[in-house]
Every structure is written in structure tokens, then in C-alpha cells.
Amino acid sequence: MKATNEYREKLMAELVEQSARIDLLIAKSRQAADMKLNIDHELEEWRAKQRDTTKKLKELEEPSGSAWENIGDGG
């Protein structure tokens, strides 16, 4: 009976450790998800800036030259 109780206690200790590991992984997963949201937001901001810069560059390359005239006027 003593061996059975010791084995039960060992199994209970393993369950406690496993639960702690699971909780830690859940926390890490949530943190990673938050980081991904932040990165996705920053990425979209940079993509918007890139689109704007591309648009301005295309305007400069237009044959009308109106963009060049605007530059002379300060933008």
C-alpha cells in the first residue's frame, strides 16, 4: 500500500508540473499573438507609406510635368 501511495503522489506531482508547463505555454502563445498584432499593424503602416511614395513617384514620372511644377511651388 505504501508503494501505491508513493506512486500516486509521484503522479500528482507530475500533473502539477504538467499543468504549470501548459499554463506557461498558453501565456507565451498569447504574448506571441499580441506581438503578431503589433507587427501586423506596423507592417500595414509601412505598406501604406510605400504606396504613398510609389504614387508620388508615378506622379513625378507623368509626362504632363504638373508634378514638377508643384515641386517648384513647394509641393
Backbone as CSV, one residue per row, in Angstrom:
resi,resn,N_x,N_y,N_z,CA_x,CA_y,CA_z,C_x,C_y,C_z
1,MET,0.820,-1.189,0.000,0.000,0.000,0.000,0.866,1.256,0.000
2,LYS,2.014,1.191,0.683,2.909,2.333,0.731,3.405,2.673,-0.670
3,ALA,3.729,1.662,-1.448,4.204,1.882,-2.808,3.121,2.525,-3.654
4,THR,1.876,2.127,-3.460,0.761,2.700,-4.210,0.599,4.177,-3.885
5,ASN,0.701,4.536,-2.605,0.584,5.941,-2.192,1.739,6.779,-2.741
6,GLU,2.931,6.217,-2.709,4.087,6.946,-3.240,3.931,7.171,-4.735
7,TYR,3.458,6.142,-5.430,3.257,6.252,-6.876,2.173,7.288,-7.182
8,ARG,1.131,7.285,-6.386,0.053,8.268,-6.563,0.585,9.683,-6.349
9,GLU,1.385,9.876,-5.316,1.963,11.196,-5.043,2.879,11.636,-6.180
10,LYS,3.637,10.673,-6.710,4.517,10.988,-7.838,3.688,11.430,-9.043
11,LEU,2.621,10.723,-9.315,1.755,11.082,-10.435,1.097,12.445,-10.218
12,MET,0.695,12.707,-8.994,0.086,14.019,-8.691,1.103,15.136,-8.904
13,ALA,2.344,14.898,-8.492,3.393,15.901,-8.690,3.631,16.129,-10.182
14,GLU,3.595,15.061,-10.970,3.754,15.197,-12.414,2.608,16.006,-13.010
15,LEU,1.401,15.780,-12.521,0.252,16.555,-13.014,0.403,18.039,-12.719
16,VAL,0.885,18.353,-11.523,1.085,19.752,-11.145,2.121,20.391,-12.070
17,GLU,3.224,19.664,-12.313,4.266,20.179,-13.192,3.747,20.340,-14.625
18,GLN,3.003,19.375,-15.099,2.448,19.453,-16.447,1.482,20.619,-16.583
19,SER,0.676,20.837,-15.575,-0.259,21.975,-15.593,0.484,23.297,-15.641
20,ALA,1.567,23.377,-14.874,2.365,24.602,-14.872,2.976,24.839,-16.249
21,ARG,3.478,23.792,-16.875,4.055,23.915,-18.220,3.000,24.366,-19.225
22,ILE,1.822,23.788,-19.144,0.730,24.155,-20.045,0.368,25.627,-19.858
23,ASP,0.257,26.062,-18.617,-0.060,27.472,-18.337,1.006,28.400,-18.917
24,LEU,2.266,28.004,-18.788,3.361,28.804,-19.322,3.268,28.902,-20.840
25,LEU,2.983,27.785,-21.496,2.868,27.793,-22.951,1.674,28.613,-23.425
26,ILE,0.590,28.573,-22.687,-0.574,29.393,-23.030,-0.210,30.872,-22.940
27,ALA,0.502,31.241,-21.882,0.915,32.636,-21.717,1.845,33.060,-22.853
28,LYS,2.792,32.194,-23.212,3.701,32.510,-24.311,2.937,32.650,-25.622
29,SER,1.963,31.796,-25.825,1.163,31.848,-27.043,0.395,33.156,-27.128
30,ARG,-0.176,33.582,-26.033,-0.909,34.863,-26.023,0.026,36.026,-26.288
31,GLN,1.209,35.968,-25.681,2.178,37.038,-25.884,2.601,37.084,-27.356
32,ALA,2.817,35.930,-27.944,3.203,35.878,-29.348,2.088,36.435,-30.235
33,ALA,0.848,36.130,-29.895,-0.284,36.640,-30.670,-0.346,38.165,-30.582
34,ASP,-0.103,38.710,-29.376,-0.090,40.165,-29.212,1.039,40.792,-30.032
35,MET,2.200,40.147,-30.008,3.331,40.658,-30.775,3.016,40.632,-32.268
36,LYS,2.360,39.572,-32.714,1.997,39.465,-34.125,1.050,40.592,-34.519
37,LEU,0.088,40.901,-33.662,-0.829,42.006,-33.966,-0.077,43.322,-34.097
38,ASN,0.869,43.543,-33.197,1.656,44.775,-33.253,2.482,44.837,-34.533
39,ILE,3.086,43.718,-34.887,3.898,43.675,-36.101,3.020,43.864,-37.331
40,ASP,1.860,43.212,-37.350,0.944,43.368,-38.486,0.518,44.824,-38.655
41,HIS,0.251,45.500,-37.536,-0.143,46.909,-37.587,0.999,47.763,-38.141
42,GLU,2.196,47.552,-37.646,3.344,48.321,-38.114,3.621,48.032,-39.592
43,LEU,3.479,46.771,-39.971,3.684,46.384,-41.366,2.698,47.109,-42.274
44,GLU,1.449,47.194,-41.876,0.445,47.889,-42.684,0.763,49.380,-42.790
45,GLU,1.267,49.970,-41.712,1.659,51.381,-41.769,2.767,51.602,-42.791
46,TRP,3.755,50.708,-42.788,4.862,50.847,-43.735,4.406,50.583,-45.161
47,ARG,3.491,49.663,-45.334,2.961,49.412,-46.677,2.195,50.626,-47.187
48,ALA,1.450,51.287,-46.322,0.717,52.497,-46.712,1.702,53.599,-47.112
49,LYS,2.776,53.746,-46.342,3.794,54.734,-46.696,4.428,54.404,-48.039
50,GLN,4.663,53.121,-48.262,5.259,52.693,-49.522,4.321,52.978,-50.695
51,ARG,3.032,52.709,-50.508,2.059,53.011,-51.569,2.036,54.507,-51.872
52,ASP,2.068,55.317,-50.826,2.048,56.763,-50.997,3.288,57.239,-51.743
53,THR,4.440,56.701,-51.365,5.681,57.086,-52.038,5.666,56.647,-53.498
54,THR,5.165,55.454,-53.762,5.065,54.956,-55.142,4.151,55.849,-55.968
55,LYS,3.043,56.261,-55.369,2.101,57.146,-56.062,2.769,58.475,-56.401
56,LYS,3.497,59.026,-55.437,4.189,60.301,-55.679,5.232,60.157,-56.776
57,LEU,5.947,59.044,-56.780,6.956,58.811,-57.800,6.318,58.702,-59.176
58,LYS,5.195,58.001,-59.264,4.494,57.883,-60.548,4.007,59.247,-61.030
59,GLU,3.553,60.077,-60.094,3.113,61.419,-60.468,4.272,62.226,-61.036
60,LEU,5.451,62.051,-60.472,6.627,62.761,-60.984,6.993,62.299,-62.386
61,GLU,6.721,61.037,-62.673,7.095,60.472,-63.966,6.058,60.733,-65.057
62,GLU,4.926,61.338,-64.693,3.896,61.646,-65.694,4.438,62.655,-66.684
63,PRO,4.094,62.465,-67.954,4.613,63.369,-68.992,4.102,64.802,-68.872
64,SER,3.018,65.021,-68.144,2.448,66.370,-68.077,3.374,67.350,-67.391
65,GLY,4.164,66.859,-66.499,5.074,67.752,-65.801,4.418,68.558,-64.708
66,SER,3.128,68.339,-64.456,2.454,69.120,-63.420,3.035,68.858,-62.045
67,ALA,3.518,67.659,-61.826,4.123,67.360,-60.531,5.390,68.176,-60.335
68,TRP,6.160,68.358,-61.423,7.379,69.151,-61.321,7.035,70.605,-61.039
69,GLU,5.954,71.082,-61.597,5.535,72.444,-61.332,5.159,72.616,-59.863
70,ASN,4.484,71.588,-59.298,4.100,71.647,-57.897,5.319,71.659,-56.985
71,ILE,6.358,70.970,-57.376,7.563,70.946,-56.557,8.162,72.348,-56.486
72,GLY,8.134,73.038,-57.597,8.656,74.393,-57.618,7.863,75.330,-56.721
73,ASP,6.583,75.014,-56.516,5.745,75.818,-55.658,5.797,75.371,-54.201
74,GLY,6.630,74.386,-53.906,6.738,73.894,-52.541,5.895,72.655,-52.301
75,GLY,5.415,71.989,-53.308,4.735,70.717,-53.114,3.355,70.723,-53.534
